[in-house]
Amino acid sequence: MPSRSVPVVYELITVVGAGAFADVHRGRRQDTGSVYAVKVLREAWDPLARWRFVEEARRQLRVQGDHVVRIVDWNLEAPQPFVVQEFMPEGSLEKRLDRERQAGQRSWRACCALRALTEVADALTEVHARGYAHLDVKPGNLLFDSQTGKLKLSDFGCAATVVRTQLVSCGFCGTPAYAAPEHATAPGPKSDVYALGVMLYELLIGTRLPPQWWTQQVVWPSQMHSCGLGADVDTLIQWLAHPMPHYRPSSQDAARLLNAAWLRYRQQRAA
């Protein structure tokens, strides 16, 4: 994806986030007054930081779809490279979970959790179809669209190209709590599916699925809820987060399974 110059000026209003190499500002386009998120490379003097920033932007541009945070402008050749993204004022799933836990709400209803994770699986289906694995799927990288309320996938700093073996070759990059067992050695698209299982457990229980859960005594959602959750949801989590990647469904199949479970529980609540 070639770079192009941005023909307009953005006024940086305030910093709303910071990463290892870049800051994210709430910015205003001066000619229209529209508000965007402007991600600016902070360590522009560092060749490695510049390369990583540019590669992340190019990956995100290549995978853009309905379920991925959209880049609207960019200049990757400027002295201080930047990208302009749609602004997501509702914040991330992680921040919402933090607020809810502080208010005493530990878990989500099954319908809400299943629907949210279906949206994430749809995003991963788009990313995987374009030949990438995200490799850092977690609540902090899922942002709420203020118009639709749906989740969109962001932060492609760890994303990697999938080779013909359906694996990627890279060092560890991601978040250990959501990382699949194979993440450090041979991650691939199904490593992203593992994170779906961890997050579904977290939304329903209020705590993360333990690492190496298959070696432990785990409390499953059907044991915690009194609202009709059955063992089928337990089985779905166990399938998504299976220790062996070839036993996990693809992201497309995961979306189908999550959506079917959502429809089933919605119908039960309506009955």
Beta strands, then each sheet from edge to edge (+ up, - down):
strand 1: 10-18
strand 2: 22-29
strand 3: 35-41
strand 4: 71-75
strand 5: 82-86
strand 6: 132-133
strand 7: 142-144
strand 8: 151-153
strand 9: 160-161
sheet 1: 1+ 2- 3+ 5- 4+
sheet 2: 6+ 9-
sheet 3: 7+ 8-
end
